[in-house]
Amino acid sequence: VTNTPDVLTETTADFGFALLMATARRMAEGERLLRDGRWTSWAWDFLAGAEVHGSTLGILGMGRIGQAIARRGRFGFGMQVVYH
């Protein structure tokens, strides 16, 4: 057993932020509708989801990965970051 700090910190933060984006923009729901053949029309707000830019990002645990996710939110998306 070994400890390899910082080896996957950025990769894990990328995946975490990708999951945040997919959830906010309802991507899984849209994919299911498309595959099930239930996407029959288009509207400008159809599955637009929640605005991410400028939103508040809450983080539980501000270790290496939490800090990396906070950087993505704050500097990449102009989010206010709160943590515990």
C-alpha positions in Angstrom: 0.0 0.0 0.0 1.3 3.4 -0.9 0.3 7.0 -0.7 0.6 9.0 -3.8 -0.6 12.6 -3.1 -1.3 14.9 -6.0 -1.1 12.1 -8.6 -4.8 12.2 -9.4 -5.9 15.5 -7.8 -6.5 17.4 -11.0 -8.1 14.5 -12.8 -10.5 13.9 -9.9 -11.4 17.5 -9.8 -12.0 17.5 -13.6 -14.4 14.5 -13.1 -16.1 16.2 -10.2 -16.7 19.4 -12.1 -17.9 17.5 -15.2 -20.5 15.7 -13.0 -21.6 19.1 -11.6 -22.0 20.5 -15.2 -23.8 17.4 -16.4 -26.3 17.5 -13.5 -26.9 21.3 -13.8 -27.5 21.1 -17.6 -29.7 17.9 -17.3 -27.5 16.0 -19.8 -28.4 12.5 -18.6 -32.1 13.3 -18.8 -31.7 14.6 -22.4 -29.7 11.5 -23.4 -32.4 9.2 -22.1 -35.1 11.2 -24.0 -33.1 11.0 -27.2 -32.4 7.2 -26.9 -36.0 6.4 -25.9 -37.3 8.3 -29.0 -39.2 10.8 -26.8 -37.4 13.9 -28.1 -40.0 15.1 -30.6 -39.5 18.9 -30.7 -37.2 21.6 -29.8 -37.7 24.7 -27.6 -35.1 27.4 -26.7 -35.4 26.4 -23.0 -35.8 22.7 -23.4 -33.5 20.9 -20.9 -31.5 24.1 -20.5 -31.1 23.3 -16.8 -29.6 25.6 -14.2 -27.2 28.5 -14.8 -23.7 27.5 -13.6 -21.8 30.7 -14.3 -22.0 33.1 -11.4 -23.8 30.6 -9.1 -22.6 29.6 -5.6 -20.5 26.4 -5.3 -20.6 24.6 -2.0 -17.7 22.3 -1.1 -17.6 19.9 1.8 -13.9 19.3 2.5 -11.3 21.7 1.3 -8.4 19.4 0.8 -6.4 19.1 -2.4 -9.4 18.0 -4.5 -11.8 20.5 -3.0 -9.4 23.3 -3.6 -8.9 22.2 -7.3 -12.7 22.1 -7.8 -13.0 25.5 -6.1 -10.4 27.0 -8.6 -12.4 25.7 -11.5 -15.6 27.2 -10.2 -14.1 30.5 -9.1 -11.8 31.3 -12.0 -13.4 29.3 -14.8 -17.1 30.1 -14.0 -17.1 33.1 -11.8 -18.7 31.2 -9.0 -18.8 32.2 -5.3 -17.2 29.4 -3.4 -18.3 28.5 0.1 -16.9 25.5 2.0 -16.9 23.6 5.3 
